[in-house]
Amino acid sequence: MSAAPSLLTPDEFDRLAHVSRETSAKLRLHAGLLQQWRGRVNLVGNSTFADQWRRHFFDSAQLHPLIPRGAVTLVDIGSGAGFPGLVLAAMGGLEVHLVESDGRKCGFLREVAAAAALPVTIHHKRAEEIHSLRADVVTARAVAPLPRLFDFTRHLLAPGGSFLFLKGRTVEDELTDAANRWKMEIERFPSQTDPSGTILRLTGVRKRNAKRR
């Protein structure tokens, strides 16, 4: 039986994610506020909190190199505790919008954004209620199965944009289900934090009876 991996430290995270000192300081503020808030709001599970720098911060940061060059706007769906949206905002280079329907979690996101001086826009809404945004990249983590994600996020993606979704062991079943109604180009990347995890980068997503945009 193999030994469990040791907990990832903040310094190890900095090296793995290749972040600057400024970014590291912002993410440590995020982590400190997560510790303060988690007793009041269900932000992350108890089973993952001890290894938060691997299970949440690095899990989010691994998306950054997969963001296409030239992307300007990113929308994160179901931002919750800020994963991956706040982490990607701290890493810079994007106009980030966080979409969260839970008002208490929006309060947490606002406090982190203010403390770390992150220029994000927080939308206290459900994704399907937003009609004014068109993003180059749409991200989601542990929000819904792929067919449902497309149903309430497809209108947020600009022509030529990309979805970046963190998925677990059911990813192939989800792709099969989604293919019944949707066409897409699929790229798979192995998760660096979960042996059973996959990152999907999806482009050209359109309904089967729709013309390609």
Secondary structure by P-SEA (a helix, b strand, c coil): cccccccccaaaaaaaacccaaaaaaaaaaaaaaaaccccccccccccccccccccccccccccccccccccbbbbccccccaaaaaaaaacccbbbbbbccaaaaaaaaaaaaaaccbbbbbcccccccccbbbcbbbbcccccaaaaaacccccccccbbbbbbbccaaaaaaaaaaccbbbbbbbbcccccccbbbbbcccccccccccc
